[in-house]
Amino acid sequence: MTGPVYRRSQNSNNEPSQPSPESQYTGQKASDTEIKSATKGRKAFAIFTAFLFFVCLIFLILVNIGNLSNHHVLGDLYFFKIDLSHIIPASTPNSQLINSLARSIGLHDFYQVGLWNFCEGYDNVGITACSKPKTLYWFNPVQIILDELLEGSSGTFSPPLSPPPTNPQKVSLPSEIVKYLKIIRIASQAMFVCFFASIFTSFLTIFLAPLAIYSRLTSIPIALFALLSALLTTVGAVISTAMWTIFHNEIVKVQDQIDIVPTIGREMFVFTWIAAGCALLGAMGQLGMLCCGTSRRDVRTGRKSIPGRTVGRKARFEGSDRAQREAVASGDDNPAARRRWWGSVSQ
């Protein structure tokens, strides 16, 4: 069997030909410095997403500890506040006397709600007491008012019961507000779970996010976990905003029947949406690193090149191809080399 015949190429002075610049390629592995340089963009982005979840964690902590005590900072952080200082409308005869009487037998001027509890106080004093923190807490104004009126003027403080009152007609609140209590209970408990769980997921994501620099495969579970954290935070923010906004509007609708002044805690909602925004941006950044940015594994395997060099698996293939071209250009008569590249050699 006769195969292709190769001739040795020589220059006019019968000197061996000089290797081309490509033939000087060595195919050596990239150094740690070169890998760090090639992946610095991905590293910076991963650290930035970790920073976003750190900011998210800070604001989630503020949301969770808001309204826990009568501290002048924590006391100003609440989701919702109702003012009962003029619960009897001015159009009612002797309304001022009745309001003073209600206050004297235990009814406070205002009640404000946090994630774990509620606080109460008087307009000219401020917060006087807060209920004990309770998991899956929900705000039941009917039961609170009922308990405080039954307490009388004894001065003792009793936290509200979690189930709705068995006979809410004892407290003369409009039926629209009473019917909305069941929705508040379900929504408040869902909101509590979301905000409480998002603290742990955000904390873990801070340390997991920088690991996305190593490979795209590693980025998959990290991105999914970051997305879970963002969803928990965002769902909690949506539930709290919708629930208290609707409750506020329901009270406003019946203000002609009972003079309750509702207030939405602006600072608390700003904090919740800052946390949700940071978590969403961080999760989007982690999802983007699934397809963008050079990871360390990309450099080592040759999927991404260092400028001026090729390393890893791609380097081996390119190095072999260049070696083949050099053998042909130099007229290498080594049968083994020709057999390796071309499959057959004339004998």
Secondary structure as GFF3:
##gff-version 3
##sequence-region A 1 347
A	DSSP	three_ten_helix	21	24	.	.	.	ID=ss1
A	DSSP	alpha_helix	32	38	.	.	.	ID=ss2
A	DSSP	alpha_helix	40	65	.	.	.	ID=ss3
A	DSSP	three_ten_helix	74	76	.	.	.	ID=ss4
A	DSSP	beta_strand	80	83	.	.	.	ID=ss5
A	DSSP	alpha_helix	95	104	.	.	.	ID=ss6
A	DSSP	beta_strand	110	113	.	.	.	ID=ss7
A	DSSP	beta_strand	118	122	.	.	.	ID=ss8
A	DSSP	beta_strand	126	130	.	.	.	ID=ss9
A	DSSP	alpha_helix	141	151	.	.	.	ID=ss10
A	DSSP	three_ten_helix	168	170	.	.	.	ID=ss11
A	DSSP	alpha_helix	175	179	.	.	.	ID=ss12
A	DSSP	alpha_helix	181	208	.	.	.	ID=ss13
A	DSSP	three_ten_helix	209	213	.	.	.	ID=ss14
A	DSSP	alpha_helix	216	253	.	.	.	ID=ss15
A	DSSP	beta_strand	261	264	.	.	.	ID=ss16
A	DSSP	alpha_helix	266	288	.	.	.	ID=ss17
A	DSSP	alpha_helix	296	301	.	.	.	ID=ss18
A	DSSP	alpha_helix	312	329	.	.	.	ID=ss19
A	DSSP	alpha_helix	335	342	.	.	.	ID=ss20
###
